[in-house]
């Protein structure tokens, strides 16, 4: 049984467009789409960073770093 469904669709790494294997060679990214895709990735990274930062500040290491920063701020230079 043959099927028209192509299982080898891959998202373009640049713009996220879903491409069949035989489309990939000819594919040219739409600059707008590529920009949107990149922004989406950046937003994910930023979200992840904020989560990581909150977790860090709550951790013993994070508290220690804050304590160090606080101590250094009050310590006279020299
Ligand atoms: Zn593309």
PDB file of the backbone (N, CA, C, O) and the ligand in Angstrom, with CONECT records:
HET     ZN  A 101       1
ATOM      1  N   UNK A   1       0.846  -1.195   0.000  1.00  0.00           N
ATOM      2  CA  UNK A   1       0.000   0.000   0.000  1.00  0.00           C
ATOM      3  C   UNK A   1       0.875   1.236   0.000  1.00  0.00           C
ATOM      4  O   UNK A   1       1.715   1.419   0.881  1.00  0.00           O
ATOM      5  N   UNK A   2       0.672   2.075  -0.992  1.00  0.00           N
ATOM      6  CA  UNK A   2       1.446   3.304  -1.048  1.00  0.00           C
ATOM      7  C   UNK A   2       0.623   4.456  -0.492  1.00  0.00           C
ATOM      8  O   UNK A   2      -0.608   4.446  -0.513  1.00  0.00           O
ATOM      9  N   UNK A   3       1.327   5.414  -0.013  1.00  0.00           N
ATOM     10  CA  UNK A   3       0.645   6.550   0.587  1.00  0.00           C
ATOM     11  C   UNK A   3       1.236   7.845   0.056  1.00  0.00           C
ATOM     12  O   UNK A   3       2.435   7.912  -0.213  1.00  0.00           O
ATOM     13  N   UNK A   4       0.430   8.851  -0.096  1.00  0.00           N
ATOM     14  CA  UNK A   4       0.924  10.146  -0.540  1.00  0.00           C
ATOM     15  C   UNK A   4       1.569  10.883   0.628  1.00  0.00           C
ATOM     16  O   UNK A   4       2.278  11.874   0.447  1.00  0.00           O
ATOM     17  N   UNK A   5       1.316  10.392   1.792  1.00  0.00           N
ATOM     18  CA  UNK A   5       1.872  11.061   2.972  1.00  0.00           C
ATOM     19  C   UNK A   5       3.378  10.861   3.040  1.00  0.00           C
ATOM     20  O   UNK A   5       3.845   9.722   3.050  1.00  0.00           O
ATOM     21  N   UNK A   6       4.127  11.912   3.086  1.00  0.00           N
ATOM     22  CA  UNK A   6       5.577  11.828   3.176  1.00  0.00           C
ATOM     23  C   UNK A   6       5.994  11.975   4.637  1.00  0.00           C
ATOM     24  O   UNK A   6       5.761  13.014   5.255  1.00  0.00           O
ATOM     25  N   UNK A   7       6.595  10.958   5.169  1.00  0.00           N
ATOM     26  CA  UNK A   7       6.949  10.990   6.594  1.00  0.00           C
ATOM     27  C   UNK A   7       8.208  11.789   6.878  1.00  0.00           C
ATOM     28  O   UNK A   7       8.580  11.978   8.036  1.00  0.00           O
ATOM     29  N   UNK A   8       8.868  12.259   5.819  1.00  0.00           N
ATOM     30  CA  UNK A   8      10.184  12.863   6.025  1.00  0.00           C
ATOM     31  C   UNK A   8      10.156  14.382   6.014  1.00  0.00           C
ATOM     32  O   UNK A   8      11.092  15.029   5.544  1.00  0.00           O
ATOM     33  N   UNK A   9       9.093  14.933   6.526  1.00  0.00           N
ATOM     34  CA  UNK A   9       9.079  16.388   6.668  1.00  0.00           C
ATOM     35  C   UNK A   9       9.967  16.794   7.824  1.00  0.00           C
ATOM     36  O   UNK A   9       9.900  16.233   8.918  1.00  0.00           O
ATOM     37  N   UNK A  10      10.794  17.778   7.556  1.00  0.00           N
ATOM     38  CA  UNK A  10      11.673  18.297   8.594  1.00  0.00           C
ATOM     39  C   UNK A  10      11.507  19.803   8.667  1.00  0.00           C
ATOM     40  O   UNK A  10      11.369  20.462   7.636  1.00  0.00           O
ATOM     41  N   UNK A  11      11.518  20.344   9.850  1.00  0.00           N
ATOM     42  CA  UNK A  11      11.473  21.802   9.936  1.00  0.00           C
ATOM     43  C   UNK A  11      12.801  22.395   9.492  1.00  0.00           C
ATOM     44  O   UNK A  11      13.869  21.889   9.838  1.00  0.00           O
ATOM     45  N   UNK A  12      12.722  23.477   8.718  1.00  0.00           N
ATOM     46  CA  UNK A  12      13.935  24.176   8.327  1.00  0.00           C
ATOM     47  C   UNK A  12      14.587  24.752   9.580  1.00  0.00           C
ATOM     48  O   UNK A  12      13.920  25.356  10.420  1.00  0.00           O
ATOM     49  N   UNK A  13      15.896  24.557   9.691  1.00  0.00           N
ATOM     50  CA  UNK A  13      16.593  25.027  10.882  1.00  0.00           C
ATOM     51  C   UNK A  13      16.617  26.550  10.951  1.00  0.00           C
ATOM     52  O   UNK A  13      16.745  27.134  12.027  1.00  0.00           O
ATOM     53  N   UNK A  14      16.493  27.182   9.786  1.00  0.00           N
ATOM     54  CA  UNK A  14      16.593  28.636   9.730  1.00  0.00           C
ATOM     55  C   UNK A  14      15.257  29.328  10.002  1.00  0.00           C
ATOM     56  O   UNK A  14      15.196  30.319  10.730  1.00  0.00           O
ATOM     57  N   UNK A  15      14.185  28.789   9.405  1.00  0.00           N
ATOM     58  CA  UNK A  15      12.915  29.493   9.473  1.00  0.00           C
ATOM     59  C   UNK A  15      11.790  28.641  10.042  1.00  0.00           C
ATOM     60  O   UNK A  15      10.681  29.138  10.234  1.00  0.00           O
ATOM     61  N   UNK A  16      12.056  27.359  10.317  1.00  0.00           N
ATOM     62  CA  UNK A  16      11.056  26.518  10.936  1.00  0.00           C
ATOM     63  C   UNK A  16       9.994  26.000   9.992  1.00  0.00           C
ATOM     64  O   UNK A  16       9.064  25.321  10.430  1.00  0.00           O
ATOM     65  N   UNK A  17      10.104  26.302   8.696  1.00  0.00           N
ATOM     66  CA  UNK A  17       9.132  25.819   7.737  1.00  0.00           C
ATOM     67  C   UNK A  17       9.218  24.300   7.627  1.00  0.00           C
ATOM     68  O   UNK A  17      10.310  23.732   7.613  1.00  0.00           O
ATOM     69  N   UNK A  18       8.065  23.651   7.551  1.00  0.00           N
ATOM     70  CA  UNK A  18       8.049  22.201   7.395  1.00  0.00           C
ATOM     71  C   UNK A  18       8.324  21.853   5.941  1.00  0.00           C
ATOM     72  O   UNK A  18       7.580  22.254   5.046  1.00  0.00           O
ATOM     73  N   UNK A  19       9.394  21.107   5.710  1.00  0.00           N
ATOM     74  CA  UNK A  19       9.825  20.825   4.340  1.00  0.00           C
ATOM     75  C   UNK A  19       9.906  19.332   4.100  1.00  0.00           C
ATOM     76  O   UNK A  19      10.453  18.585   4.912  1.00  0.00           O
ATOM     77  N   UNK A  20       9.353  18.904   2.970  1.00  0.00           N
ATOM     78  CA  UNK A  20       9.563  17.526   2.554  1.00  0.00           C
ATOM     79  C   UNK A  20      11.008  17.383   2.095  1.00  0.00           C
ATOM     80  O   UNK A  20      11.660  18.371   1.756  1.00  0.00           O
ATOM     81  N   UNK A  21      11.503  16.153   2.088  1.00  0.00           N
ATOM     82  CA  UNK A  21      12.892  15.915   1.709  1.00  0.00           C
ATOM     83  C   UNK A  21      13.233  16.540   0.355  1.00  0.00           C
ATOM     84  O   UNK A  21      14.294  17.142   0.188  1.00  0.00           O
ATOM     85  N   UNK A  22      12.313  16.387  -0.616  1.00  0.00           N
ATOM     86  CA  UNK A  22      12.633  16.893  -1.950  1.00  0.00           C
ATOM     87  C   UNK A  22      12.418  18.398  -2.068  1.00  0.00           C
ATOM     88  O   UNK A  22      12.754  18.990  -3.094  1.00  0.00           O
ATOM     89  N   UNK A  23      11.875  19.008  -1.054  1.00  0.00           N
ATOM     90  CA  UNK A  23      11.698  20.464  -1.074  1.00  0.00           C
ATOM     91  C   UNK A  23      12.911  21.187  -0.476  1.00  0.00           C
ATOM     92  O   UNK A  23      13.148  22.367  -0.732  1.00  0.00           O
ATOM     93  N   UNK A  24      13.649  20.451   0.310  1.00  0.00           N
ATOM     94  CA  UNK A  24      14.709  21.098   1.094  1.00  0.00           C
ATOM     95  C   UNK A  24      15.781  21.723   0.203  1.00  0.00           C
ATOM     96  O   UNK A  24      16.293  22.803   0.496  1.00  0.00           O
ATOM     97  N   UNK A  25      16.113  21.025  -0.892  1.00  0.00           N
ATOM     98  CA  UNK A  25      17.185  21.491  -1.773  1.00  0.00           C
ATOM     99  C   UNK A  25      16.829  22.844  -2.389  1.00  0.00           C
ATOM    100  O   UNK A  25      17.682  23.719  -2.539  1.00  0.00           O
ATOM    101  N   UNK A  26      15.556  22.995  -2.741  1.00  0.00           N
ATOM    102  CA  UNK A  26      15.134  24.229  -3.407  1.00  0.00           C
ATOM    103  C   UNK A  26      14.689  25.300  -2.429  1.00  0.00           C
ATOM    104  O   UNK A  26      14.414  26.434  -2.821  1.00  0.00           O
ATOM    105  N   UNK A  27      14.620  24.950  -1.190  1.00  0.00           N
ATOM    106  CA  UNK A  27      14.014  25.864  -0.228  1.00  0.00           C
ATOM    107  C   UNK A  27      14.850  27.129  -0.050  1.00  0.00           C
ATOM    108  O   UNK A  27      16.068  27.085   0.128  1.00  0.00           O
ATOM    109  N   UNK A  28      14.156  28.238  -0.103  1.00  0.00           N
ATOM    110  CA  UNK A  28      14.776  29.518   0.249  1.00  0.00           C
ATOM    111  C   UNK A  28      13.942  30.104   1.371  1.00  0.00           C
ATOM    112  O   UNK A  28      12.720  30.208   1.266  1.00  0.00           O
ATOM    113  N   UNK A  29      14.607  30.481   2.432  1.00  0.00           N
ATOM    114  CA  UNK A  29      13.875  30.983   3.585  1.00  0.00           C
ATOM    115  C   UNK A  29      13.218  32.324   3.269  1.00  0.00           C
ATOM    116  O   UNK A  29      13.797  33.196   2.621  1.00  0.00           O
ATOM    117  N   UNK A  30      12.021  32.446   3.742  1.00  0.00           N
ATOM    118  CA  UNK A  30      11.355  33.730   3.722  1.00  0.00           C
ATOM    119  C   UNK A  30      11.951  34.570   4.857  1.00  0.00           C
ATOM    120  O   UNK A  30      11.854  34.185   6.022  1.00  0.00           O
ATOM    121  N   UNK A  31      12.565  35.711   4.529  1.00  0.00           N
ATOM    122  CA  UNK A  31      13.265  36.491   5.549  1.00  0.00           C
ATOM    123  C   UNK A  31      12.372  36.845   6.736  1.00  0.00           C
ATOM    124  O   UNK A  31      12.807  36.816   7.887  1.00  0.00           O
ATOM    125  N   UNK A  32      11.121  37.180   6.439  1.00  0.00           N
ATOM    126  CA  UNK A  32      10.204  37.530   7.518  1.00  0.00           C
ATOM    127  C   UNK A  32       9.958  36.348   8.443  1.00  0.00           C
ATOM    128  O   UNK A  32       9.953  36.457   9.669  1.00  0.00           O
ATOM    129  N   UNK A  33       9.756  35.220   7.787  1.00  0.00           N
ATOM    130  CA  UNK A  33       9.492  34.005   8.546  1.00  0.00           C
ATOM    131  C   UNK A  33      10.709  33.608   9.374  1.00  0.00           C
ATOM    132  O   UNK A  33      10.596  33.171  10.520  1.00  0.00           O
ATOM    133  N   UNK A  34      11.879  33.775   8.753  1.00  0.00           N
ATOM    134  CA  UNK A  34      13.109  33.436   9.456  1.00  0.00           C
ATOM    135  C   UNK A  34      13.276  34.320  10.690  1.00  0.00           C
ATOM    136  O   UNK A  34      13.675  33.848  11.754  1.00  0.00           O
ATOM    137  N   UNK A  35      12.968  35.600  10.537  1.00  0.00           N
ATOM    138  CA  UNK A  35      13.075  36.537  11.653  1.00  0.00           C
ATOM    139  C   UNK A  35      12.116  36.155  12.776  1.00  0.00           C
ATOM    140  O   UNK A  35      12.487  36.138  13.950  1.00  0.00           O
ATOM    141  N   UNK A  36      10.877  35.849  12.395  1.00  0.00           N
ATOM    142  CA  UNK A  36       9.891  35.467  13.404  1.00  0.00           C
ATOM    143  C   UNK A  36      10.319  34.206  14.141  1.00  0.00           C
ATOM    144  O   UNK A  36      10.183  34.094  15.359  1.00  0.00           O
ATOM    145  N   UNK A  37      10.844  33.254  13.356  1.00  0.00           N
ATOM    146  CA  UNK A  37      11.273  31.991  13.943  1.00  0.00           C
ATOM    147  C   UNK A  37      12.415  32.233  14.928  1.00  0.00           C
ATOM    148  O   UNK A  37      12.474  31.631  16.000  1.00  0.00           O
ATOM    149  N   UNK A  38      13.312  33.122  14.537  1.00  0.00           N
ATOM    150  CA  UNK A  38      14.466  33.435  15.391  1.00  0.00           C
ATOM    151  C   UNK A  38      14.005  34.138  16.681  1.00  0.00           C
ATOM    152  O   UNK A  38      14.493  33.847  17.773  1.00  0.00           O
ATOM    153  N   UNK A  39      13.068  35.051  16.525  1.00  0.00           N
ATOM    154  CA  UNK A  39      12.556  35.761  17.689  1.00  0.00           C
ATOM    155  C   UNK A  39      11.874  34.794  18.652  1.00  0.00           C
ATOM    156  O   UNK A  39      11.994  34.915  19.872  1.00  0.00           O
ATOM    157  N   UNK A  40      11.157  33.834  18.074  1.00  0.00           N
ATOM    158  CA  UNK A  40      10.486  32.829  18.889  1.00  0.00           C
ATOM    159  C   UNK A  40      11.512  32.037  19.693  1.00  0.00           C
ATOM    160  O   UNK A  40      11.319  31.768  20.879  1.00  0.00           O
ATOM    161  N   UNK A  41      12.606  31.669  19.028  1.00  0.00           N
ATOM    162  CA  UNK A  41      13.663  30.926  19.708  1.00  0.00           C
ATOM    163  C   UNK A  41      14.284  31.761  20.819  1.00  0.00           C
ATOM    164  O   UNK A  41      14.548  31.266  21.914  1.00  0.00           O
ATOM    165  N   UNK A  42      14.511  33.035  20.517  1.00  0.00           N
ATOM    166  CA  UNK A  42      15.109  33.922  21.507  1.00  0.00           C
ATOM    167  C   UNK A  42      14.201  34.054  22.716  1.00  0.00           C
ATOM    168  O   UNK A  42      14.656  34.061  23.860  1.00  0.00           O
ATOM    169  N   UNK A  43      12.888  34.159  22.436  1.00  0.00           N
ATOM    170  CA  UNK A  43      11.942  34.308  23.535  1.00  0.00           C
ATOM    171  C   UNK A  43      11.965  33.067  24.418  1.00  0.00           C
ATOM    172  O   UNK A  43      11.889  33.166  25.643  1.00  0.00           O
ATOM    173  N   UNK A  44      12.070  31.907  23.795  1.00  0.00           N
ATOM    174  CA  UNK A  44      12.174  30.676  24.569  1.00  0.00           C
ATOM    175  C   UNK A  44      13.432  30.692  25.429  1.00  0.00           C
ATOM    176  O   UNK A  44      13.414  30.292  26.594  1.00  0.00           O
ATOM    177  N   UNK A  45      14.526  31.164  24.828  1.00  0.00           N
ATOM    178  CA  UNK A  45      15.776  31.208  25.575  1.00  0.00           C
ATOM    179  C   UNK A  45      15.666  32.169  26.750  1.00  0.00           C
ATOM    180  O   UNK A  45      16.147  31.883  27.847  1.00  0.00           O
ATOM    181  N   UNK A  46      15.029  33.310  26.513  1.00  0.00           N
ATOM    182  CA  UNK A  46      14.870  34.301  27.578  1.00  0.00           C
ATOM    183  C   UNK A  46      13.997  33.745  28.688  1.00  0.00           C
ATOM    184  O   UNK A  46      14.302  33.920  29.867  1.00  0.00           O
ATOM    185  N   UNK A  47      12.901  33.071  28.315  1.00  0.00           N
ATOM    186  CA  UNK A  47      12.039  32.451  29.320  1.00  0.00           C
ATOM    187  C   UNK A  47      12.837  31.463  30.159  1.00  0.00           C
ATOM    188  O   UNK A  47      12.735  31.435  31.385  1.00  0.00           O
ATOM    189  N   UNK A  48      13.632  30.655  29.470  1.00  0.00           N
ATOM    190  CA  UNK A  48      14.435  29.670  30.166  1.00  0.00           C
ATOM    191  C   UNK A  48      15.442  30.342  31.087  1.00  0.00           C
ATOM    192  O   UNK A  48      15.693  29.880  32.200  1.00  0.00           O
ATOM    193  N   UNK A  49      16.012  31.439  30.604  1.00  0.00           N
ATOM    194  CA  UNK A  49      16.994  32.162  31.402  1.00  0.00           C
ATOM    195  C   UNK A  49      16.357  32.717  32.668  1.00  0.00           C
ATOM    196  O   UNK A  49      16.939  32.630  33.749  1.00  0.00           O
ATOM    197  N   UNK A  50      15.152  33.291  32.535  1.00  0.00           N
ATOM    198  CA  UNK A  50      14.483  33.853  33.706  1.00  0.00           C
ATOM    199  C   UNK A  50      14.162  32.775  34.723  1.00  0.00           C
ATOM    200  O   UNK A  50      14.331  32.973  35.926  1.00  0.00           O
ATOM    201  N   UNK A  51      13.694  31.626  34.231  1.00  0.00           N
ATOM    202  CA  UNK A  51      13.429  30.508  35.136  1.00  0.00           C
ATOM    203  C   UNK A  51      14.706  30.106  35.847  1.00  0.00           C
ATOM    204  O   UNK A  51      14.720  29.890  37.059  1.00  0.00           O
ATOM    205  N   UNK A  52      15.788  30.009  35.070  1.00  0.00           N
ATOM    206  CA  UNK A  52      17.056  29.598  35.634  1.00  0.00           C
ATOM    207  C   UNK A  52      17.554  30.594  36.668  1.00  0.00           C
ATOM    208  O   UNK A  52      18.091  30.205  37.705  1.00  0.00           O
ATOM    209  N   UNK A  53      17.376  31.860  36.388  1.00  0.00           N
ATOM    210  CA  UNK A  53      17.843  32.893  37.307  1.00  0.00           C
ATOM    211  C   UNK A  53      17.064  32.839  38.610  1.00  0.00           C
ATOM    212  O   UNK A  53      17.656  32.899  39.688  1.00  0.00           O
ATOM    213  N   UNK A  54      15.751  32.729  38.526  1.00  0.00           N
ATOM    214  CA  UNK A  54      14.926  32.641  39.739  1.00  0.00           C
ATOM    215  C   UNK A  54      15.343  31.433  40.563  1.00  0.00           C
ATOM    216  O   UNK A  54      15.485  31.521  41.783  1.00  0.00           O
ATOM    217  N   UNK A  55      15.540  30.305  39.889  1.00  0.00           N
ATOM    218  CA  UNK A  55      15.952  29.103  40.587  1.00  0.00           C
ATOM    219  C   UNK A  55      17.311  29.314  41.237  1.00  0.00           C
ATOM    220  O   UNK A  55      17.553  28.871  42.360  1.00  0.00           O
ATOM    221  N   UNK A  56      18.189  29.994  40.519  1.00  0.00           N
ATOM    222  CA  UNK A  56      19.547  30.234  41.027  1.00  0.00           C
ATOM    223  C   UNK A  56      19.514  31.108  42.282  1.00  0.00           C
ATOM    224  O   UNK A  56      20.194  30.819  43.266  1.00  0.00           O
ATOM    225  N   UNK A  57      18.720  32.175  42.239  1.00  0.00           N
ATOM    226  CA  UNK A  57      18.675  33.083  43.379  1.00  0.00           C
ATOM    227  C   UNK A  57      18.071  32.411  44.603  1.00  0.00           C
ATOM    228  O   UNK A  57      18.336  32.822  45.733  1.00  0.00           O
ATOM    229  N   UNK A  58      17.260  31.379  44.385  1.00  0.00           N
ATOM    230  CA  UNK A  58      16.661  30.656  45.502  1.00  0.00           C
ATOM    231  C   UNK A  58      17.562  29.554  46.042  1.00  0.00           C
ATOM    232  O   UNK A  58      17.334  29.024  47.129  1.00  0.00           O
ATOM    233  N   UNK A  59      18.582  29.221  45.274  1.00  0.00           N
ATOM    234  CA  UNK A  59      19.453  28.120  45.684  1.00  0.00           C
ATOM    235  C   UNK A  59      20.483  28.629  46.691  1.00  0.00           C
ATOM    236  O   UNK A  59      20.734  29.832  46.761  1.00  0.00           O
ATOM    237  N   UNK A  60      21.076  27.732  47.463  1.00  0.00           N
ATOM    238  CA  UNK A  60      22.121  28.137  48.419  1.00  0.00           C
ATOM    239  C   UNK A  60      23.255  28.907  47.737  1.00  0.00           C
ATOM    240  O   UNK A  60      23.751  29.895  48.277  1.00  0.00           O
ATOM    241  N   UNK A  61      23.662  28.450  46.546  1.00  0.00           N
ATOM    242  CA  UNK A  61      24.731  29.140  45.824  1.00  0.00           C
ATOM    243  C   UNK A  61      24.314  30.562  45.481  1.00  0.00           C
ATOM    244  O   UNK A  61      25.093  31.506  45.612  1.00  0.00           O
ATOM    245  N   UNK A  62      23.059  30.696  45.037  1.00  0.00           N
ATOM    246  CA  UNK A  62      22.545  32.003  44.655  1.00  0.00           C
ATOM    247  C   UNK A  62      22.477  32.935  45.849  1.00  0.00           C
ATOM    248  O   UNK A  62      22.836  34.108  45.759  1.00  0.00           O
ATOM    249  N   UNK A  63      22.011  32.399  46.972  1.00  0.00           N
ATOM    250  CA  UNK A  63      21.945  33.218  48.193  1.00  0.00           C
ATOM    251  C   UNK A  63      23.341  33.652  48.622  1.00  0.00           C
ATOM    252  O   UNK A  63      23.546  34.791  49.042  1.00  0.00           O
ATOM    253  N   UNK A  64      24.288  32.744  48.513  1.00  0.00           N
ATOM    254  CA  UNK A  64      25.660  33.052  48.875  1.00  0.00           C
ATOM    255  C   UNK A  64      26.205  34.149  47.968  1.00  0.00           C
ATOM    256  O   UNK A  64      26.881  35.069  48.427  1.00  0.00           O
ATOM    257  N   UNK A  65      25.899  34.039  46.652  1.00  0.00           N
ATOM    258  CA  UNK A  65      26.368  35.048  45.716  1.00  0.00           C
ATOM    259  C   UNK A  65      25.764  36.406  46.055  1.00  0.00           C
ATOM    260  O   UNK A  65      26.441  37.431  45.974  1.00  0.00           O
ATOM    261  N   UNK A  66      24.499  36.408  46.432  1.00  0.00           N
ATOM    262  CA  UNK A  66      23.868  37.671  46.815  1.00  0.00           C
ATOM    263  C   UNK A  66      24.490  38.226  48.085  1.00  0.00           C
ATOM    264  O   UNK A  66      24.697  39.433  48.210  1.00  0.00           O
ATOM    265  N   UNK A  67      24.785  37.344  49.021  1.00  0.00           N
ATOM    266  CA  UNK A  67      25.406  37.755  50.278  1.00  0.00           C
ATOM    267  C   UNK A  67      26.795  38.340  50.006  1.00  0.00           C
ATOM    268  O   UNK A  67      27.173  39.363  50.576  1.00  0.00           O
ATOM    269  N   UNK A  68      27.548  37.667  49.122  1.00  0.00           N
ATOM    270  CA  UNK A  68      28.876  38.162  48.751  1.00  0.00           C
ATOM    271  C   UNK A  68      28.787  39.539  48.122  1.00  0.00           C
ATOM    272  O   UNK A  68      29.555  40.442  48.454  1.00  0.00           O
ATOM    273  N   UNK A  69      27.823  39.688  47.191  1.00  0.00           N
ATOM    274  CA  UNK A  69      27.668  40.955  46.497  1.00  0.00           C
ATOM    275  C   UNK A  69      27.328  42.050  47.495  1.00  0.00           C
ATOM    276  O   UNK A  69      27.830  43.171  47.408  1.00  0.00           O
ATOM    277  N   UNK A  70      26.472  41.706  48.438  1.00  0.00           N
ATOM    278  CA  UNK A  70      26.050  42.663  49.467  1.00  0.00           C
ATOM    279  C   UNK A  70      27.254  43.051  50.340  1.00  0.00           C
ATOM    280  O   UNK A  70      27.467  44.223  50.650  1.00  0.00           O
ATOM    281  N   UNK A  71      28.016  42.050  50.716  1.00  0.00           N
ATOM    282  CA  UNK A  71      29.181  42.271  51.586  1.00  0.00           C
ATOM    283  C   UNK A  71      30.199  43.165  50.856  1.00  0.00           C
ATOM    284  O   UNK A  71      30.724  44.117  51.434  1.00  0.00           O
ATOM    285  N   UNK A  72      30.467  42.848  49.588  1.00  0.00           N
ATOM    286  CA  UNK A  72      31.448  43.617  48.836  1.00  0.00           C
ATOM    287  C   UNK A  72      31.008  45.057  48.697  1.00  0.00           C
ATOM    288  O   UNK A  72      31.836  45.967  48.647  1.00  0.00           O
ATOM    289  N   UNK A  73      29.704  45.261  48.636  1.00  0.00           N
ATOM    290  CA  UNK A  73      29.199  46.611  48.437  1.00  0.00           C
ATOM    291  C   UNK A  73      29.487  47.465  49.682  1.00  0.00           C
ATOM    292  O   UNK A  73      29.720  48.668  49.569  1.00  0.00           O
ATOM    293  N   UNK A  74      29.470  46.844  50.857  1.00  0.00           N
ATOM    294  CA  UNK A  74      29.636  47.605  52.083  1.00  0.00           C
ATOM    295  C   UNK A  74      31.092  47.665  52.531  1.00  0.00           C
ATOM    296  O   UNK A  74      31.469  48.465  53.387  1.00  0.00           O
ATOM    297  N   UNK A  75      31.880  46.812  51.939  1.00  0.00           N
ATOM    298  CA  UNK A  75      33.281  46.758  52.344  1.00  0.00           C
ATOM    299  C   UNK A  75      34.052  47.926  51.719  1.00  0.00           C
ATOM    300  O   UNK A  75      33.982  48.125  50.506  1.00  0.00           O
ATOM    301  N   UNK A  76      34.772  48.687  52.513  1.00  0.00           N
ATOM    302  CA  UNK A  76      35.559  49.785  51.952  1.00  0.00           C
ATOM    303  C   UNK A  76      36.641  49.258  51.020  1.00  0.00           C
ATOM    304  O   UNK A  76      37.259  48.230  51.298  1.00  0.00           O
ATOM    305  N   UNK A  77      36.865  49.947  49.936  1.00  0.00           N
ATOM    306  CA  UNK A  77      37.859  49.485  48.956  1.00  0.00           C
ATOM    307  C   UNK A  77      39.276  49.697  49.492  1.00  0.00           C
ATOM    308  O   UNK A  77      39.550  50.667  50.199  1.00  0.00           O
ATOM    309  N   UNK A  78      40.177  48.762  49.136  1.00  0.00           N
ATOM    310  CA  UNK A  78      41.564  48.905  49.491  1.00  0.00           C
ATOM    311  C   UNK A  78      41.960  47.837  50.387  1.00  0.00           C
ATOM    312  O   UNK A  78      43.116  47.781  50.808  1.00  0.00           O
TER     313      UNK A  78
HETATM  314 ZN    ZN A 101      13.846  28.020   5.727  1.00  0.00          ZN
END
